[in-house]
Amino acid sequence: MKLWWSRKEQTYQEFLKSDKWKRFRQKVKKRDGFMCRVCGSTYKLIVHHVGYEQGWTNMHNCTTLCTSCHKIFHISKGEKVEL
């Protein structure tokens, strides 16, 4: 997937390494109280994209999950996940 707004075309994986993503995910974690929205854990938090149609930096398109709940989410979708 390529960013439509980027001067330099950027893949999703490249975007996840960018300063823009680092700043954005801190905003999402802060909004969510620095805790997993599923179980309330404050350990090993990640920001999960609910979907990709609304863009990579849409606050309504992201949620904070702990790594355990994130894995459970992807397993429930039938995706392969490293355990």
Secondary structure as UniProt FT lines:
FT   HELIX           12..15
FT   TURN            16..17
FT   HELIX           19..31
FT   TURN            32..34
FT   TURN            37..39
FT   STRAND          45..49
FT   TURN            53..54
FT   TURN            56..57
FT   HELIX           59..61
FT   STRAND          62..66
FT   HELIX           67..76
FT   TURN            77..78
//
